[in-house]
Amino acid sequence: MRFQTPLVPARLIRRYKRFLADCRLETGQEVTAHCANPGSMMGLAEPGTRIWLEPNDDPKKKLKYGWRLVDHENGHFTGVDTSLPNRAVRAALEARAITPLAAYDTVRAEVKYGTNSRIDFLLTQPDLPDAWVEVKSVTLSRQPGLAEFPDSVTVRGTKHLAELATMARAGHRAVMLYLVQRTDCDRFALADDIDPVYAAAFQTARRAGVEVLVLGAAIDPHGVTLDRALAMIDPAPLVSGEKTL
């Protein structure tokens, strides 16, 4: 998935009110960018960080820039826009590029289910059980090569796990898909010290039959493309009846 508008480099001045970031372009101009990330962005929002912004000329948008990437200045990037994974995953699902889910022909987004919730993707195909797929963006890394989720307490994420577990118990395929938006990580783990309730809900969901898929991505200022499966480091080994992809 390519960015709609060529990105421009900048330096972060500060992030504030969660969704706003003051930035300095290479011209010296200071601008305020929309930060589409409700998480803590731990380790990614230090003043002076090199970042990439996507400009827009949409008259309906108050802010004319959106913060898309952190440039680690060592050849690696992190995608900070939490809306981007769903677009990248949808493109991959429609191209049947995600092998464990490639048998499904129909991809529907934002389908109502559970208690006042919408699943990211519902996949259907005659003679196959429906597949309910929830996508989470992963940007946290506190150890070299290891990506972690979540980066802050996520009540909403815990609710999604419970609803996936309900679908699995009803005989559907239920898939928790973590998209690691970092090019410097090849492993994934739950940050159970940050949100132990989420970690417990994850184990309950797996015991119910929820499948887990962890994907990495190729990221640069041109775009984001799903490119590989990542290994999950799990302190609780799988037992009979649990699934991973």
Stockholm file with secondary structure:
# STOCKHOLM 1.0

chainA/1-245         MRFQTPLVPARLIRRYKRFLADCRLETGQEVTAHCANPGSMMGLAEPGTRIWLEPNDDPKKKLKYGWRLVDHENGHFTGVDTSLPNRAVRAALEARAITPLAAYDTVRAEVKYGTNSRIDFLLTQPDLPDAWVEVKSVTLSRQPGLAEFPDSVTVRGTKHLAELATMARAGHRAVMLYLVQRTDCDRFALADDIDPVYAAAFQTARRAGVEVLVLGAAIDPHGVTLDRALAMIDPAPLVSGEKTL
#=GR chainA/1-245 SS CBCSSCCEEEEEEEEETTTEEEEEETTSCEEEEECCCCSCCTTTCCTTCEEEEEECCCTTCSCSEEEEEEECSSSCEEECCTTHHHHHHHHHHHTTCSGGGTTCCEEEEEEEETTTEEEEEEEECTTSCCEEEEEEEECEEEETEEEEECSSCCHHHHHHHHHHHHHHHTTCEEEEEEEECBTTEEEEEECTTTCHHHHHHHHHHHHHTCEEEEEEEEEETTEEEEEEECEECCSSCCCTTCCCC
#=GC SS_cons         CBCSSCCEEEEEEEEETTTEEEEEETTSCEEEEECCCCSCCTTTCCTTCEEEEEECCCTTCSCSEEEEEEECSSSCEEECCTTHHHHHHHHHHHTTCSGGGTTCCEEEEEEEETTTEEEEEEEECTTSCCEEEEEEEECEEEETEEEEECSSCCHHHHHHHHHHHHHHHTTCEEEEEEEECBTTEEEEEECTTTCHHHHHHHHHHHHHTCEEEEEEEEEETTEEEEEEECEECCSSCCCTTCCCC
//
